[in-house]
Amino acid sequence: MCALSSLLLTTSAQTCKNQTFTNNKVFTSCRDLPHLTSYLHWTYEESTGKLEMAFRHGGINATDRWVAWGINPNNNLNSAMVGAQALVAISQSGGAPRVYTSSIAGYSTQLAEGNISYANSGLTGTRQDSEITIYATLTLPNGTTTLVHLWQDGPLSASTPQPHSMATSNLQAKETLDLLSGSR
């Protein structure tokens, strides 16, 4: 019973505010995302549009999984996936995930590698235990203070992403985020 209580306390205590990064990176804001054991950390410089971010996704125990985080440039929460500009990490055995960008044209996407509409740099990924983290710096349009973002995970076939689950937690893994206050 004590071991179970300890496990539950440890699990429930996992919040973005007490997370650290293997590269000692520090961000000014973070948010515990409401679905799929995910967290977003960021530093946003409104005057330049520079969004330095880390998306952390837990619960990835197998190496045949992908995770992604994206922005819908149309700020459309209802159809957030279509048009999203995504950062994708493909889990690999024995090392860091393969990370790339993908522009999502429709619901039947396989997250093909390609350019996105945001200038980006520093795109890397890490895997530690069952967590995959994607790091990047994106340049957002001048005057951006809120954005519609989404996050997801799913299976792989060979190294090709397959459709994600249609469970409620997957379908609700999107929100509007105020980059300045951190609220939704």
C-alpha positions in Angstrom: 0.0 0.0 0.0 2.8 2.4 0.8 4.6 1.7 -2.5 1.3 2.3 -4.4 0.7 5.6 -2.5 4.3 6.7 -3.2 3.9 5.9 -6.9 0.6 7.8 -7.1 2.2 10.8 -5.4 5.2 10.7 -7.7 3.0 10.5 -10.8 0.6 13.2 -9.7 3.6 15.5 -8.8 4.9 15.4 -12.3 4.2 19.0 -13.5 6.1 21.2 -16.0 7.3 23.4 -13.1 9.4 20.7 -11.6 10.8 19.2 -14.9 14.4 19.7 -15.9 16.1 19.0 -19.2 19.2 17.0 -19.9 20.8 20.0 -21.7 20.1 22.3 -18.7 17.8 24.4 -20.8 15.5 26.8 -19.0 12.3 28.3 -20.3 10.3 31.3 -18.9 6.9 29.6 -19.2 5.4 26.1 -19.1 2.1 24.4 -19.3 0.8 21.0 -18.2 -1.2 20.0 -21.3 -4.6 18.5 -20.4 -4.3 15.4 -22.5 -1.8 12.6 -23.5 0.7 13.1 -20.6 2.3 16.1 -22.4 3.9 19.4 -21.4 4.9 22.5 -23.2 7.8 24.8 -22.2 8.6 28.0 -23.9 10.3 31.4 -24.0 8.6 33.9 -26.2 10.1 37.2 -27.4 7.1 39.1 -28.7 9.2 41.9 -30.4 11.0 39.3 -32.7 8.4 36.6 -32.8 11.0 34.0 -31.6 9.3 31.1 -29.8 11.9 28.8 -28.2 10.1 25.7 -27.1 10.3 22.2 -25.8 7.4 19.8 -26.1 7.6 16.8 -23.7 5.4 13.7 -24.2 5.4 10.9 -21.7 4.2 7.3 -21.8 6.1 6.3 -24.9 7.4 2.9 -23.8 7.7 1.3 -27.2 10.1 2.3 -30.0 7.4 2.0 -32.6 5.7 5.3 -31.8 5.7 8.9 -33.0 4.8 12.1 -31.2 4.1 15.5 -32.7 3.4 19.1 -31.7 2.1 21.7 -34.1 0.6 25.1 -34.6 -2.5 25.8 -36.7 -1.6 29.1 -38.5 -5.3 29.7 -39.2 -6.0 29.8 -35.4 -8.9 27.4 -36.1 -9.5 25.3 -33.0 -12.4 23.3 -34.5 -10.3 21.9 -37.4 -6.9 22.4 -35.7 -5.2 19.4 -37.5 -5.8 20.5 -41.1 -3.2 23.1 -42.0 -1.1 22.5 -38.9 2.6 23.0 -39.1 4.1 20.2 -37.0 7.3 19.1 -35.4 7.5 15.3 -35.4 9.6 12.8 -33.5 10.0 9.2 -34.6 11.0 7.0 -31.7 14.0 4.8 -32.5 15.6 2.0 -30.5 19.0 2.8 -28.9 19.1 6.6 -29.2 17.6 9.9 -29.8 14.4 10.2 -31.9 14.5 11.3 -35.5 12.9 14.8 -35.6 11.6 16.7 -38.6 8.9 19.2 -39.8 5.7 18.3 -41.5 2.9 20.4 -43.0 -0.5 18.6 -42.4 -2.7 19.0 -45.5 -5.5 16.7 -44.4 -6.9 14.1 -42.0 -5.2 11.2 -43.9 -1.7 12.4 -43.4 1.2 10.2 -42.7 3.2 13.2 -41.4 5.5 13.3 -44.5 8.7 15.2 -43.9 8.6 18.7 -45.5 9.0 22.4 -45.0 6.6 24.3 -42.7 5.5 27.9 -42.9 7.5 29.0 -39.9 11.2 29.6 -40.0 12.8 27.2 -37.6 16.1 26.3 -36.1 17.6 24.1 -33.4 15.2 21.2 -34.2 16.3 18.3 -32.1 14.9 15.6 -29.9 15.8 13.5 -26.9 14.4 10.4 -25.3 14.8 9.7 -21.6 13.1 6.6 -20.3 9.5 6.8 -21.6 9.6 10.6 -22.5 10.3 12.1 -25.8 11.1 15.8 -26.0 11.2 18.0 -29.1 13.2 21.2 -29.1 13.0 24.0 -31.6 13.0 27.8 -32.1 10.2 29.0 -34.4 9.7 32.5 -35.8 6.0 33.5 -35.5 4.4 36.4 -37.4 4.8 39.8 -35.9 2.1 40.6 -33.3 1.4 37.0 -32.4 0.3 36.7 -28.8 -2.0 33.6 -29.0 -2.0 30.5 -31.1 -3.9 27.3 -31.6 -1.6 24.4 -30.9 -2.1 20.6 -30.9 -0.2 17.6 -29.9 -0.5 13.9 -30.6 1.1 10.4 -30.7 0.5 7.3 -32.7 1.9 4.1 -34.0 4.6 3.5 -36.7 4.6 1.0 -39.5 8.3 0.5 -40.2 9.3 4.2 -39.8 6.1 5.7 -41.3 3.6 7.4 -38.9 0.2 5.8 -38.9 -3.1 7.4 -37.8 -3.4 8.3 -34.2 -6.1 6.8 -32.0 -9.6 8.3 -32.1 -10.0 8.2 -28.3 -11.4 11.2 -26.6 -8.0 12.2 -25.2 -6.5 12.2 -28.7 -9.4 14.2 -30.2 -9.2 16.8 -27.5 -5.4 17.3 -27.6 -5.6 20.9 -28.8 -6.2 24.3 -27.3 -5.7 28.0 -27.8 -2.7 29.2 -25.9 -1.8 32.8 -24.8 2.0 32.9 -25.2 2.3 35.9 -22.8 0.2 34.7 -19.8 0.4 31.0 -20.4 -3.4 30.6 -20.0 -5.7 28.9 -22.5 
